[in-house]
Amino acid sequence: MTVDDHQILRGGIKFLLLAFDDIELVGEAGNGDEALRLCENLQPDVVLMDLMMGMNGAEVTKVIRKKYPKIQVLILTSFLDKGLVQKAMQAGAIGYLLKGVSIDELANAIRCAAIGRSILSAEVIQALLQPTQPSSPPAYKLSRRQAEVLTLLALGLSNEEIAQRMKLSPSTIRHHVSQVLNKLGATNRTEAATRAVRVGCV
């Protein structure tokens, strides 16, 4: 299901998704209130959520995830802002994509979200890891998976919560956390989170 206050954009997504036999668009909403009504009636697997509407997309995401935990929310927005990413992920969004993403990447993200796998676009991860001040230390050389783990860790999620969000085993997450700590030169999660904030991860 798509949630966006721009009818032309919703129509474009609807048309492009016709190319994929395994994805069915079951509903469209132009605002948050309509999205909540449709979620109750349609129970979609995945909701593509814009952030900037009358009712903030992060707020709608939080309500959907609380009332309908089986529905995954994938943010699709024009805004690449670290604060918005943080609010969306804390609200329960499973991923964050920019509207410039290709249709194949969008379809893959929908498939990942449908099975509960978290996904962040490369631009989002890169932006999160960029220094916010000229005097800040350089961004650390993390793999895409490690960058996702660091982002969720810095948001306060436990290993178990990160494992559930990313559809990986807790032991795999512990390994990634260990690698992140080593690369950041941090001795514990709190220190890693602090350094993540310093380089602009959250």
N, C-alpha and C positions, 0 to 999 in steps of 0.2 A: 504494500500500500504506500502511496506517496502522500506527503504532507508538505505543501508549499503554497504560498499565497499568489504565485505567478502561474496563471492558467496555461500560458504558452509553454512554460517549462514543463509543467505536468504533462501536457499533451506531447511534447517532444520525447520525454522519457517513456510514455506509454507506447508511442510509435516504435522507438528503438528497441524496446524489450520484446516486441513481437518477433524479433529474430531468434529468440531463445525458447525452445520448446519446453524447457524445464522450469521456466519462470512465468508465472501468471500474475498479472496485475489485477487485483480483486477490488480495489477501491482507490479513490482520490479524495483528498481533503484540502480545503483552502485555508483552514485555520485550526488552532488547537482544540477548540470545543468540538468542531466537526470530526476531528481525528479521534477524539475520545469516544464519540458516539459510534463511529465506524469500527473502531477496535472492539467494542462490545458486541456489535452485530456480526462482524466479519471474521474476527479472530485471525488476522493474518499471521504468517510466520515471521515476516520482516516488515518493518516500517522504515521508509526513507524519509528522514526528518530534516526540514530546513530549520535553521536556528532563529532567523530574524523574521518573526511574524508578530501579529497583534499579541498573542500569548506566546511568551518566550519558548523556543523549541526545547531548551533544557528543562524547563518546568513541565512541559507536556511529556517529555521523555520520562521524567521522574514519576509522574502519575501513572503512565502506561506500565512502567516496570513494576510499580507497586501493586496495581490492580490486576495486571495480566502478565505475570512473570515469565510465561512461555513465549511472549512476543518479544522479539529482539528489535532494538532500535539502532539504525545505522544513520549517522549524521551525514547529510549531503548539503554543503553550504558553500558560499562564495568567500566566506570570511576565515582567514588563517590567523587566528589570534590565540595566544597561549592561554589566556584566561578563559576564553570560550571553550577550548579543548578540555581544560580542567573541569569546568562546570558540567560539560556534557558527559564526560567519563564518570564523574562523581554521581551524576544523575542516573547512571546505569546504561548509557549507550555502549554498544559493543564495538563500534568503530567510528572513524571520522574521516570523511573524504571531501575533496574539493570538487566543485561543479565542473572543473576543467578535465576531470577524469574521463578516460575513454570508455565507450560503452562496454567493451570487453572487460575492462577493469571493474566497472560498476557491477556487471553481471557476476563476476567472480566474487566480489565483496558480498553481494546478496547471498550467494551460495554459502560462503564462509559464515555469514551471520546466521543463516538458517540452521546450521549445525552447531551454533554457539561458539564459533571461533572469532576471536577479536582481530580486527584489522585496522591499521592506520596507514594512510597514504604516505608515500615516500616524502612528499613535501611537508606533511605535518610533522613527521619524525625529525626531518632536517631542521625545521623551524624550531621545534622544541629544544633541540640540542645546540642551537646557536647562542653564543654569548650575548647578553643583553646590554653590556657596557663595554666600551673599548678596553677598559682595564681588566675585564674578566678573563679568566684562564681560557685557553683554546678548547673547543669542543673535543670530547674524547672519541677515540676511534672505536665505536661500538658497532656490532652487527645489528641488522634490523630487528632481530629477535631480542637481543640484549637491550636495545633502545626501548622497545615496548615494555620489557620487564622493568627497566629503570623508571619509565614514566608511571607505571602502575604502582611500583614500590614507593615512589615519591609522593603519590597520592594517598598513601597510607594503607594500601591493601596488603594483607598477609600473603604468605606463600600459597596457602590453600585457596584464597580468593583469586590470586593471580592465575593459579593453575586452572581453576574453574572458568575464569574469564577467557583464557587463551586455549582451553581444551587440551592442556598438556598435563602430564603427571606431576605431582608435587616434587618428586625427586629430580625431574628435569628442571623445574623452576629453581630448586635449590642450587643446582649446578649453574644455571644462568646467573643467579644472584651472586654466587661465588665469583664467577668470571667478571661480573660488573664491579664488584668490590675491588678485585685485583686491578682492573683497568683504571678505576678512579683513585686507587691508592687509599681506599677507605677501609676502616677496621670493622665497621658495623653498618647496619641499615640506616640508622639515623644520620651518620656521617655521610653516607652515600646520598641520602635524600637532600641533605644540606648542600652538598656539592652540585646536585642536580638543579636545585633552586638557583645556585650561584651562576650556573652556565645557562640558565633560562629554560630548564626542562619543564618546570611548573611555576 
